[in-house]
């Protein structure tokens, strides 16, 4: 279950840039070492060693995936990037069923209205964290309209947690 956490956008961007640079430098070092080693072990002096260089980079990609999931994912310096990734994945899970969400919201389904509220809050935060203000006014207008509708129906508007059951329920509704 994902929960939206309050976060300072400037600090978030600074920390994610830092973790991105760290990951990129580790990947570059791995790719260079593995490619050089592959060429030294299997290559031909003065020959075409492209396949060994590409092989070294490919192995570096595989190692980085393993390091990311096994080692780095739970590190404190990766926390903002992991949070951003989880936020975007959560929003995508709602986006994938948005046509069904809008249909159920039109029928005043309480759980789907909560799901749409979570989506609005998450999307608003994602725009703030990414520094994207292009669609901000339209989103705020939609958020305010939906919030007012929820309040009129007596539904709690503080929906910072994504309940997976809401998405499953939406998926089960006939199209």
FENDA-V540061 format. One record per pair of residues at least 12 apart in sequence whose ideal C-beta (glycine too) atoms are under 7 Angstrom apart, sorted by the first residue. I is the first residue (numbers start at 1). GAP is how many residues later the second one is. Records with the same first field share a line. If there is no record, write none. Layout:
BEGIN
I: GAP + GAP
END
This chain:
BEGIN
1: 160 + 161 + 162 + 163
2: 84 + 88 + 160
3: 157 + 158
4: 117 + 118 + 121 + 156
5: 78
7: 122
9: 119 + 120 + 122
12: 68 + 117
13: 118
15: 65
16: 64 + 65 + 68
19: 58 + 59 + 62
22: 55
27: 33 + 37
30: 30 + 33 + 34
31: 25 + 26 + 29
34: 22 + 25 + 26
35: 17 + 18 + 21 + 22
37: 19
38: 14 + 17 + 18
39: 13 + 14
84: 45
87: 35 + 38 + 39
88: 38
90: 32 + 72
91: 28 + 31 + 32 + 35
93: 74
94: 21 + 25 + 73
97: 70 + 73 + 74
100: 70 + 73 + 75
101: 14 + 15 + 69
104: 66 + 69
108: 45
110: 45
111: 55 + 58
112: 54 + 58
113: 37 + 42
114: 41 + 45 + 52
115: 51 + 52 + 55
116: 30
117: 29 + 30 + 33 + 40 + 42
118: 41 + 44
120: 19 + 22 + 23 + 26
121: 38 + 39
123: 16
124: 15 + 19
127: 12
END
